[in-house]
Amino acid sequence: MSVVFVMILLRLGLYVVRADYPSVNVLACLMVSLVLC
């Protein structure tokens, strides 16, 4: 898991938050699963 990839996901997450707030929960689950894997 590269730091750059995480930063990109976080930036995409910020756009998702602005567009559709409920999507934050899904994004958080994806982030946790990726980090644990």
N, CA, C and O atoms as a CHARMM CRD file, in Angstrom:
* protein
*
  148
    1    1 MET  N      0.85600  -1.19100   0.00000 PROA 1      0.00000
    2    1 MET  CA     0.00000   0.00000   0.00000 PROA 1      0.00000
    3    1 MET  C      0.88900   1.23700   0.00000 PROA 1      0.00000
    4    1 MET  O      1.53800   1.55000   0.99900 PROA 1      0.00000
    5    2 SER  N      0.91100   1.93100  -1.12100 PROA 2      0.00000
    6    2 SER  CA     1.77000   3.10600  -1.22500 PROA 2      0.00000
    7    2 SER  C      1.09500   4.34800  -0.64100 PROA 2      0.00000
    8    2 SER  O     -0.12900   4.47900  -0.66700 PROA 2      0.00000
    9    3 VAL  N      1.91100   5.24300  -0.12200 PROA 3      0.00000
   10    3 VAL  CA     1.39200   6.47500   0.47100 PROA 3      0.00000
   11    3 VAL  C      0.70400   7.32800  -0.58600 PROA 3      0.00000
   12    3 VAL  O     -0.31800   7.96000  -0.32100 PROA 3      0.00000
   13    4 VAL  N      1.27800   7.33900  -1.78900 PROA 4      0.00000
   14    4 VAL  CA     0.70900   8.14000  -2.87700 PROA 4      0.00000
   15    4 VAL  C     -0.70500   7.67800  -3.18900 PROA 4      0.00000
   16    4 VAL  O     -1.60300   8.49300  -3.39900 PROA 4      0.00000
   17    5 PHE  N     -0.89800   6.34900  -3.21800 PROA 5      0.00000
   18    5 PHE  CA    -2.21800   5.80200  -3.51600 PROA 5      0.00000
   19    5 PHE  C     -3.22600   6.21500  -2.44900 PROA 5      0.00000
   20    5 PHE  O     -4.37400   6.53300  -2.75700 PROA 5      0.00000
   21    6 VAL  N     -2.78600   6.20700  -1.19600 PROA 6      0.00000
   22    6 VAL  CA    -3.66700   6.60900  -0.09300 PROA 6      0.00000
   23    6 VAL  C     -4.04900   8.07600  -0.23400 PROA 6      0.00000
   24    6 VAL  O     -5.21000   8.44000  -0.04600 PROA 6      0.00000
   25    7 MET  N     -3.07300   8.92000  -0.56500 PROA 7      0.00000
   26    7 MET  CA    -3.33800  10.34800  -0.71900 PROA 7      0.00000
   27    7 MET  C     -4.33500  10.59800  -1.84100 PROA 7      0.00000
   28    7 MET  O     -5.21400  11.45100  -1.72200 PROA 7      0.00000
   29    8 ILE  N     -4.19500   9.84500  -2.94000 PROA 8      0.00000
   30    8 ILE  CA    -5.12600   9.98700  -4.06200 PROA 8      0.00000
   31    8 ILE  C     -6.53000   9.60800  -3.61800 PROA 8      0.00000
   32    8 ILE  O     -7.49900  10.29000  -3.95100 PROA 8      0.00000
   33    9 LEU  N     -6.63700   8.51100  -2.86000 PROA 9      0.00000
   34    9 LEU  CA    -7.94900   8.07400  -2.38000 PROA 9      0.00000
   35    9 LEU  C     -8.55700   9.13100  -1.46400 PROA 9      0.00000
   36    9 LEU  O     -9.75800   9.39500  -1.52100 PROA 9      0.00000
   37   10 LEU  N     -7.72300   9.73400  -0.61900 PROA 10     0.00000
   38   10 LEU  CA    -8.22400  10.76000   0.29600 PROA 10     0.00000
   39   10 LEU  C     -8.72800  11.97300  -0.47800 PROA 10     0.00000
   40   10 LEU  O     -9.76200  12.54500  -0.13500 PROA 10     0.00000
   41   11 ARG  N     -8.00200  12.36300  -1.51600 PROA 11     0.00000
   42   11 ARG  CA    -8.43200  13.51000  -2.32400 PROA 11     0.00000
   43   11 ARG  C     -9.73900  13.19100  -3.03900 PROA 11     0.00000
   44   11 ARG  O    -10.63000  14.03700  -3.11500 PROA 11     0.00000
   45   12 LEU  N     -9.85500  11.97600  -3.56200 PROA 12     0.00000
   46   12 LEU  CA   -11.09900  11.56600  -4.21300 PROA 12     0.00000
   47   12 LEU  C    -12.21700  11.55500  -3.18300 PROA 12     0.00000
   48   12 LEU  O    -13.35500  11.91000  -3.48800 PROA 12     0.00000
   49   13 GLY  N    -11.89100  11.14800  -1.96600 PROA 13     0.00000
   50   13 GLY  CA   -12.87600  11.09900  -0.88900 PROA 13     0.00000
   51   13 GLY  C    -13.42800  12.48200  -0.58700 PROA 13     0.00000
   52   13 GLY  O    -14.61900  12.62600  -0.31100 PROA 13     0.00000
   53   14 LEU  N    -12.57100  13.50700  -0.63700 PROA 14     0.00000
   54   14 LEU  CA   -13.02900  14.87100  -0.37800 PROA 14     0.00000
   55   14 LEU  C    -14.04300  15.30400  -1.42700 PROA 14     0.00000
   56   14 LEU  O    -15.02500  15.97400  -1.10700 PROA 14     0.00000
   57   15 TYR  N    -13.80700  14.92000  -2.68700 PROA 15     0.00000
   58   15 TYR  CA   -14.75800  15.27100  -3.74600 PROA 15     0.00000
   59   15 TYR  C    -16.07300  14.54200  -3.51600 PROA 15     0.00000
   60   15 TYR  O    -17.14500  15.10000  -3.74800 PROA 15     0.00000
   61   16 VAL  N    -15.99100  13.28500  -3.05400 PROA 16     0.00000
   62   16 VAL  CA   -17.19800  12.49300  -2.79500 PROA 16     0.00000
   63   16 VAL  C    -18.00200  13.13100  -1.66400 PROA 16     0.00000
   64   16 VAL  O    -19.23100  13.17700  -1.71700 PROA 16     0.00000
   65   17 VAL  N    -17.29800  13.62400  -0.63800 PROA 17     0.00000
   66   17 VAL  CA   -17.97300  14.25700   0.50100 PROA 17     0.00000
   67   17 VAL  C    -18.77600  15.46300   0.02800 PROA 17     0.00000
   68   17 VAL  O    -19.90000  15.68800   0.47700 PROA 17     0.00000
   69   18 ARG  N    -18.19100  16.23000  -0.87700 PROA 18     0.00000
   70   18 ARG  CA   -18.87600  17.43100  -1.37000 PROA 18     0.00000
   71   18 ARG  C    -20.06800  17.05300  -2.23100 PROA 18     0.00000
   72   18 ARG  O    -21.08000  17.75400  -2.23400 PROA 18     0.00000
   73   19 ALA  N    -19.95800  15.95100  -2.96100 PROA 19     0.00000
   74   19 ALA  CA   -21.01500  15.56100  -3.88900 PROA 19     0.00000
   75   19 ALA  C    -22.11600  14.76100  -3.19900 PROA 19     0.00000
   76   19 ALA  O    -23.30200  15.02000  -3.40200 PROA 19     0.00000
   77   20 ASP  N    -21.71300  13.78400  -2.37900 PROA 20     0.00000
   78   20 ASP  CA   -22.70600  12.89100  -1.77700 PROA 20     0.00000
   79   20 ASP  C    -22.22100  12.44300  -0.40500 PROA 20     0.00000
   80   20 ASP  O    -21.42600  11.50900  -0.30100 PROA 20     0.00000
   81   21 TYR  N    -22.69300  13.09900   0.64100 PROA 21     0.00000
   82   21 TYR  CA   -22.20800  12.83300   1.99000 PROA 21     0.00000
   83   21 TYR  C    -22.34400  11.38300   2.45300 PROA 21     0.00000
   84   21 TYR  O    -21.40900  10.86800   3.06600 PROA 21     0.00000
   85   22 PRO  N    -23.47800  10.68800   2.18700 PROA 22     0.00000
   86   22 PRO  CA   -23.61700   9.29200   2.64600 PROA 22     0.00000
   87   22 PRO  C    -22.54400   8.36200   2.08400 PROA 22     0.00000
   88   22 PRO  O    -22.28700   7.30100   2.65300 PROA 22     0.00000
   89   23 SER  N    -21.92200   8.74400   0.98400 PROA 23     0.00000
   90   23 SER  CA   -20.89300   7.89800   0.37600 PROA 23     0.00000
   91   23 SER  C    -19.64800   7.80500   1.25400 PROA 23     0.00000
   92   23 SER  O    -18.79700   6.94100   1.04300 PROA 23     0.00000
   93   24 VAL  N    -19.54500   8.69500   2.23400 PROA 24     0.00000
   94   24 VAL  CA   -18.37700   8.70200   3.11700 PROA 24     0.00000
   95   24 VAL  C    -18.25800   7.37400   3.85000 PROA 24     0.00000
   96   24 VAL  O    -17.15200   6.86400   4.02900 PROA 24     0.00000
   97   25 ASN  N    -19.38300   6.80900   4.27700 PROA 25     0.00000
   98   25 ASN  CA   -19.34900   5.53900   4.99500 PROA 25     0.00000
   99   25 ASN  C    -18.78200   4.43000   4.12000 PROA 25     0.00000
  100   25 ASN  O    -17.97400   3.62100   4.57800 PROA 25     0.00000
  101   26 VAL  N    -19.20500   4.39400   2.86400 PROA 26     0.00000
  102   26 VAL  CA   -18.70800   3.37400   1.93300 PROA 26     0.00000
  103   26 VAL  C    -17.22100   3.56600   1.68900 PROA 26     0.00000
  104   26 VAL  O    -16.45700   2.60100   1.67500 PROA 26     0.00000
  105   27 LEU  N    -16.81500   4.81400   1.49600 PROA 27     0.00000
  106   27 LEU  CA   -15.40700   5.11500   1.24500 PROA 27     0.00000
  107   27 LEU  C    -14.55600   4.73000   2.45300 PROA 27     0.00000
  108   27 LEU  O    -13.46400   4.18400   2.29900 PROA 27     0.00000
  109   28 ALA  N    -15.05700   5.01300   3.64900 PROA 28     0.00000
  110   28 ALA  CA   -14.32700   4.67500   4.86600 PROA 28     0.00000
  111   28 ALA  C    -14.14000   3.16600   4.97300 PROA 28     0.00000
  112   28 ALA  O    -13.06700   2.70000   5.35700 PROA 28     0.00000
  113   29 CYS  N    -15.17100   2.40600   4.63900 PROA 29     0.00000
  114   29 CYS  CA   -15.08100   0.94500   4.69000 PROA 29     0.00000
  115   29 CYS  C    -14.03700   0.44800   3.69300 PROA 29     0.00000
  116   29 CYS  O    -13.25900  -0.45400   4.00300 PROA 29     0.00000
  117   30 LEU  N    -14.02100   1.03500   2.50100 PROA 30     0.00000
  118   30 LEU  CA   -13.04100   0.64300   1.48400 PROA 30     0.00000
  119   30 LEU  C    -11.62500   0.95800   1.95400 PROA 30     0.00000
  120   30 LEU  O    -10.71600   0.14600   1.78300 PROA 30     0.00000
  121   31 MET  N    -11.43800   2.12700   2.53900 PROA 31     0.00000
  122   31 MET  CA   -10.11700   2.52200   3.01800 PROA 31     0.00000
  123   31 MET  C     -9.62200   1.55900   4.08600 PROA 31     0.00000
  124   31 MET  O     -8.47000   1.12600   4.05100 PROA 31     0.00000
  125   32 VAL  N    -10.49700   1.22000   5.04400 PROA 32     0.00000
  126   32 VAL  CA   -10.12100   0.31100   6.13000 PROA 32     0.00000
  127   32 VAL  C     -9.76500  -1.06400   5.58000 PROA 32     0.00000
  128   32 VAL  O     -8.76900  -1.66100   5.98700 PROA 32     0.00000
  129   33 SER  N    -10.58200  -1.56800   4.65000 PROA 33     0.00000
  130   33 SER  CA   -10.32800  -2.89400   4.08500 PROA 33     0.00000
  131   33 SER  C     -9.01000  -2.91500   3.30800 PROA 33     0.00000
  132   33 SER  O     -8.27000  -3.89700   3.36600 PROA 33     0.00000
  133   34 LEU  N     -8.71600  -1.82900   2.57600 PROA 34     0.00000
  134   34 LEU  CA    -7.46600  -1.76000   1.81400 PROA 34     0.00000
  135   34 LEU  C     -6.26000  -1.71500   2.75000 PROA 34     0.00000
  136   34 LEU  O     -5.24700  -2.37000   2.50300 PROA 34     0.00000
  137   35 VAL  N     -6.37600  -0.94500   3.81300 PROA 35     0.00000
  138   35 VAL  CA    -5.25800  -0.82000   4.75900 PROA 35     0.00000
  139   35 VAL  C     -5.00700  -2.14800   5.47000 PROA 35     0.00000
  140   35 VAL  O     -3.85600  -2.52800   5.68100 PROA 35     0.00000
  141   36 LEU  N     -6.07800  -2.85600   5.84100 PROA 36     0.00000
  142   36 LEU  CA    -5.93400  -4.13700   6.53400 PROA 36     0.00000
  143   36 LEU  C     -5.38500  -5.21200   5.60000 PROA 36     0.00000
  144   36 LEU  O     -4.71400  -6.14100   6.04800 PROA 36     0.00000
  145   37 CYS  N     -5.66900  -5.08800   4.30300 PROA 37     0.00000
  146   37 CYS  CA    -5.15500  -6.06200   3.33100 PROA 37     0.00000
  147   37 CYS  C     -3.73500  -5.67300   2.94200 PROA 37     0.00000
  148   37 CYS  O     -3.10800  -6.35700   2.13300 PROA 37     0.00000
